[in-house]
Amino acid sequence: MNLLLGVGAAFLFSFLAKNNLSSIAGVPLLELLYLFIFINFNLCLFNLIPLGPLDGNSVLPHFLPVDLKIRFQHWNYRYGSQALMGLVMLSLFLPGFSAFSWITSISKSMINGLL
């Protein structure tokens, strides 16, 4: 859903930019739309991480061989949420470490490709 929202907003952004409607009644529409697109693409990519309660948890097993799929599902059921929380905590408390920096760079590339 976040991907569709981001793509739809990108088309709206392009339409408004081509028709010189960057702001209406003092509201910077293009800046708000850019942030909306960026946030939705970030959420889309974050949800694809195959850990814990995220959507990637149910996507990745479809691409694994049967034996590895079963092992991954058992491990993820027991430790997936803790692993995700561990990555978040490491990213917050270790200076210079970010387990999720790839999300921002891919989101920016997606935006540049659409706009």
DAZITA-V428482 format. One record per residue. N is the residue number from 0. RES is the residue in one small letter. OMEGA is omega in degrees with one decimal (NA if undefined). BURIAL is + if it has 9 or more other C-alpha atoms within 8 Angstrom, else -. Layout:
n=N res=RES omega=OMEGA burial=BURIAL
n=N res=RES omega=OMEGA burial=BURIAL
This chain:
n=0 res=m omega=179.4 burial=-
n=1 res=n omega=178.4 burial=+
n=2 res=l omega=178.9 burial=+
n=3 res=l omega=177.3 burial=-
n=4 res=l omega=179.4 burial=+
n=5 res=g omega=179.8 burial=+
n=6 res=v omega=177.3 burial=+
n=7 res=g omega=178.3 burial=-
n=8 res=a omega=178.0 burial=+
n=9 res=a omega=176.2 burial=+
n=10 res=f omega=176.8 burial=-
n=11 res=l omega=177.0 burial=-
n=12 res=f omega=-179.7 burial=+
n=13 res=s omega=178.8 burial=+
n=14 res=f omega=-179.4 burial=-
n=15 res=l omega=-179.9 burial=+
n=16 res=a omega=-179.9 burial=+
n=17 res=k omega=-178.8 burial=-
n=18 res=n omega=177.3 burial=-
n=19 res=n omega=176.6 burial=-
n=20 res=l omega=-176.6 burial=+
n=21 res=s omega=176.3 burial=+
n=22 res=s omega=177.5 burial=+
n=23 res=i omega=-179.4 burial=-
n=24 res=a omega=177.7 burial=-
n=25 res=g omega=179.5 burial=-
n=26 res=v omega=-179.2 burial=-
n=27 res=p omega=-174.3 burial=+
n=28 res=l omega=-176.6 burial=+
n=29 res=l omega=177.9 burial=+
n=30 res=e omega=178.3 burial=-
n=31 res=l omega=178.5 burial=-
n=32 res=l omega=178.1 burial=+
n=33 res=y omega=178.1 burial=+
n=34 res=l omega=177.9 burial=-
n=35 res=f omega=178.7 burial=+
n=36 res=i omega=-178.0 burial=+
n=37 res=f omega=-179.5 burial=+
n=38 res=i omega=-179.0 burial=-
n=39 res=n omega=176.7 burial=+
n=40 res=f omega=176.9 burial=+
n=41 res=n omega=179.0 burial=+
n=42 res=l omega=178.4 burial=+
n=43 res=c omega=-178.3 burial=+
n=44 res=l omega=178.2 burial=+
n=45 res=f omega=-179.8 burial=+
n=46 res=n omega=179.7 burial=+
n=47 res=l omega=175.2 burial=+
n=48 res=i omega=-172.9 burial=+
n=49 res=p omega=178.8 burial=+
n=50 res=l omega=169.8 burial=+
n=51 res=g omega=-173.6 burial=+
n=52 res=p omega=-177.6 burial=-
n=53 res=l omega=-175.8 burial=+
n=54 res=d omega=178.3 burial=+
n=55 res=g omega=176.6 burial=+
n=56 res=n omega=180.0 burial=+
n=57 res=s omega=179.3 burial=-
n=58 res=v omega=-175.5 burial=+
n=59 res=l omega=-177.2 burial=+
n=60 res=p omega=179.1 burial=+
n=61 res=h omega=-178.6 burial=-
n=62 res=f omega=-177.6 burial=-
n=63 res=l omega=171.4 burial=-
n=64 res=p omega=-171.4 burial=-
n=65 res=v omega=-177.5 burial=-
n=66 res=d omega=178.1 burial=-
n=67 res=l omega=177.7 burial=-
n=68 res=k omega=-179.1 burial=+
n=69 res=i omega=178.5 burial=-
n=70 res=r omega=179.3 burial=-
n=71 res=f omega=-178.8 burial=+
n=72 res=q omega=177.8 burial=+
n=73 res=h omega=180.0 burial=-
n=74 res=w omega=-177.0 burial=+
n=75 res=n omega=177.3 burial=+
n=76 res=y omega=-178.2 burial=+
n=77 res=r omega=-168.8 burial=-
n=78 res=y omega=-174.1 burial=+
n=79 res=g omega=-179.7 burial=+
n=80 res=s omega=179.2 burial=+
n=81 res=q omega=178.2 burial=-
n=82 res=a omega=178.0 burial=+
n=83 res=l omega=178.6 burial=+
n=84 res=m omega=176.8 burial=-
n=85 res=g omega=177.8 burial=-
n=86 res=l omega=177.9 burial=+
n=87 res=v omega=-179.6 burial=+
n=88 res=m omega=177.2 burial=-
n=89 res=l omega=179.9 burial=+
n=90 res=s omega=180.0 burial=+
n=91 res=l omega=-168.9 burial=-
n=92 res=f omega=177.0 burial=-
n=93 res=l omega=179.6 burial=-
n=94 res=p omega=178.2 burial=-
n=95 res=g omega=179.9 burial=-
n=96 res=f omega=175.0 burial=-
n=97 res=s omega=179.9 burial=-
n=98 res=a omega=-173.2 burial=+
n=99 res=f omega=-178.0 burial=-
n=100 res=s omega=179.1 burial=-
n=101 res=w omega=-178.2 burial=-
n=102 res=i omega=-178.7 burial=+
n=103 res=t omega=-178.1 burial=+
n=104 res=s omega=177.4 burial=-
n=105 res=i omega=178.5 burial=-
n=106 res=s omega=179.2 burial=+
n=107 res=k omega=176.9 burial=+
n=108 res=s omega=178.5 burial=-
n=109 res=m omega=179.0 burial=+
n=110 res=i omega=179.3 burial=+
n=111 res=n omega=178.4 burial=-
n=112 res=g omega=-177.8 burial=-
n=113 res=l omega=-174.5 burial=-
n=114 res=l omega=NA burial=-
